[in-house]
């Protein structure tokens, strides 16, 4: 039995802690804040409750596996996990609307044909077939296995199937997600639907590799899910309680100030109070720059390894407390697409950070009595991608965010009738709150690992230069998002228990 110190109580860190405890190790989690869950936070006021992180769960099999491997109670015995149907409603710039059924390729194809015209569904269906081939090629190396030592093979190959297109009398193959939309979908609305999945993960579709097609594929193949009875924060609660049941010890408001090393191997962690907690292994669930600081300032990953990702986009969220009940038949999620996608992408990913006048806005309206004081009220969440805080720029002021929140509300009025008259109060959560919740200085949200693109969208391996020191969470392999965070915990547990020969779950 080894002593293991886990830094942070995010989802990836707790997933690793539970698995390591089941393997017989003594696990202590040190969390600098007062609670667990990392990005899966909760805001409560006047009987209203809101998720402050992700609002929907893709690929729940990752978390089902955690509960199967760590106890007799399955995930569904611990939370009320329900499929959201329709999975989403889309309102395009030209006013066209379509509601897409959950986890039904045939249903999605039929809905697109009916809303966007004959042949639109067939083109989207053909795209999903190619996306599935991409998923089959990349699922194991980019989600279920530790990062390959020869990771450059993944960086150099584009796994999205080649679909030649003639342009200027030459044959070309789509290399980016935007090119897939323009050349294969050939409809501005279908392209917007495709690109919205990249945008939701903080990716610029103009530079994201074509194999980013796996992001919409995951949703359309495996569905999207919600935790009824309090939102996705309840998933964090269930994982925390599973850790406690496996005798994982949590120490909250316990800030780790250094990783202790001896003879090239970890020996424990030093706490702000000055005490040293000895450990044979340390699992870090903090951002790369934080871990570097804990290790004396020198990068613990680098050289021939995948460099730690920096920058990226963040999220602006507006929480709305409304009088009046949620109308029957309301979609859980509505995406209102930007009128000028190119301008939106320039504002997000261009040299000068800013926000488009009419950004793409996601409106979440859960049918969940646990979120409201009574049936005569509704809790609505608006969100949009915004630039991260990096670079020391002064654009990210309270006044700017307040202006942006107003823009989100204006967009939401298109799909929430009478919003202004129903509004009791609102709360704005900016990249600064994201940074506070996750410990990432600029509030950037990590993206899932993707192949190709010269490796710039791969994440560093879970092992480090220091023996016995491992990393979990969105900033290490296999990247950001709840499924990937959960898998990072599984991979680290396997590497600790089985050693470097561990090759992933079978």
ABEGO torsion letter per residue (X at the ends): XBBBBBBEABAAAAAAAAAAAAAGBBBBBBBABABBGEABBBBBBGGBBBBABBABBBGAAAAAAAAAAAEABBAAAABBBBBBOBABBBBBAAGBBBBBBBGBAAAAAAAAAAAAEBGAAAAAAAAAAAAAAAAAAAAAAAAABBBBABAAAAAABBABBBBBBBBGGBBBBBABAAAAAAAAAGBAAAAAAAAAAAAAAGBBAAABBAAAAAAAAAAAAAEBBBBBGGEAAAAAAAAAAAAAAAGBBBBBGBBBABBBBBGGBBAEBBBAAGBBBBBABBBBABBAAAAAAAAGGBBABEEABBBBBBEEBBBBBBBBBBBEBBBBGBBABBBBBBABAAAAAAAAABABBBBBABBBBBBBBBBBAAABABAABBBBBBBBBBBBABGGBAABBAAAAAAAAAAAAAAAAAABBGAAAABABBBBBBAAAAAAAAGBAAGBBBBBBBBEGGGAABBBBABBABBGBBBBEAABOAEBEAAAAAAAAAAAAAAAAAEAABAEBX
